[in-house]
Amino acid sequence: MNFSKKIKLFSFGLLLGIFFLITFLNGKKLSCNYGPESRVINNLKQKKWVFKKKNINQDTLDLIDFLENSKVVFNKSNTRKDSCRVYHLKGIGKYQEIIINAENCSKVVSAELIKS
């Protein structure tokens, strides 16, 4: 098989694969969370949040926006627990004055506002 025929077959397979990816994955919300911080934040986004003290108004704090603009401080977090791990979330950017301890259980996140 000569080189030009190999290039044509490779190009055909590549275009066919791209077509199938565009067709089947169009409109899907896919994300690749490889780092530990992004995996924790993605897991926290998917759960229901309950604040321990009722003095915080959840409407004033947009949780999804806060989670996207926060960092997980693993030095202050307790990730060695078996049942509910506690993560120390520190806001960045416009949320830099907010610090939350989030207790991540199987279905619910119990949060405590440390600093506002």
C-alpha positions in Angstrom: 0.0 0.0 0.0 1.5 3.3 -1.0 1.8 6.4 1.1 -1.0 8.4 -0.6 -3.5 5.6 -0.1 -2.6 5.4 3.6 -3.1 9.2 4.0 -6.5 8.9 2.3 -7.7 6.0 4.6 -6.4 7.8 7.7 -8.2 11.0 6.6 -11.4 9.2 6.0 -11.3 7.5 9.4 -10.5 10.7 11.1 -13.3 12.6 9.5 -15.7 9.7 10.2 -14.7 9.7 13.9 -15.1 13.5 14.2 -18.5 13.2 12.6 -19.7 10.6 15.1 -18.3 12.6 18.0 -20.1 15.7 16.9 -23.3 13.8 16.3 -23.5 11.9 19.5 -21.8 14.4 22.0 -23.5 17.5 20.7 -25.1 19.5 23.5 -23.8 17.2 26.3 -22.3 18.9 29.3 -19.0 17.0 29.6 -16.1 17.9 31.7 -12.8 16.4 32.6 -11.9 16.7 36.2 -8.4 15.3 36.6 -7.2 17.3 39.6 -8.3 16.6 43.2 -9.6 20.1 43.7 -11.8 20.1 40.6 -13.2 16.7 41.5 -14.1 17.8 45.0 -15.8 21.0 43.7 -17.7 19.1 41.0 -18.9 16.6 43.6 -20.0 19.5 45.9 -21.9 21.1 43.0 -24.1 18.0 42.5 -25.4 17.8 46.1 -28.0 19.6 48.2 -26.5 22.2 50.6 -27.8 22.8 54.1 -26.3 25.5 56.3 -25.9 24.7 60.0 -26.7 28.2 61.1 -29.8 29.7 59.6 -28.5 33.3 59.7 -27.2 33.1 56.1 -29.5 33.9 53.3 -28.8 31.5 50.4 -30.2 33.9 47.9 -27.3 36.4 48.6 -24.7 33.7 48.2 -24.8 32.0 44.8 -23.4 28.6 45.6 -22.5 27.5 42.1 -20.7 30.8 41.4 -19.0 30.6 44.8 -17.8 27.0 44.1 -16.4 28.0 40.7 -14.6 30.9 42.3 -13.1 29.0 45.3 -10.2 26.9 46.3 -10.1 23.8 48.5 -7.5 24.2 51.2 -6.5 20.6 51.8 -4.1 21.4 54.7 -7.1 22.6 56.7 -9.5 20.0 55.4 -10.2 16.6 57.1 -10.2 14.2 54.1 -9.3 11.0 56.1 -12.7 10.4 57.5 -14.7 7.5 56.2 -18.2 8.8 56.4 -18.4 12.6 55.8 -15.3 14.4 54.8 -14.8 18.1 55.8 -13.5 20.5 53.1 -12.2 24.0 53.8 -13.3 26.2 50.9 -11.8 29.7 50.5 -13.3 32.1 48.1 -11.2 33.9 45.5 -11.9 37.0 43.4 -15.2 38.6 44.5 -15.7 36.0 47.2 -12.3 36.4 48.8 -13.9 37.3 52.2 -15.9 34.1 52.4 -14.6 30.9 54.0 -16.9 27.8 54.3 -16.3 24.5 56.0 -18.3 21.9 54.0 -19.1 18.5 55.4 -19.5 16.3 52.4 -21.8 13.4 53.1 -23.3 10.9 50.6 -26.3 13.0 49.6 -26.2 16.3 51.5 -23.5 18.9 52.2 -23.7 20.5 55.6 -22.0 23.8 55.5 -20.8 26.2 58.1 -19.9 29.8 57.2 -16.7 30.6 59.0 -15.9 34.1 57.7 -18.1 36.5 55.7 
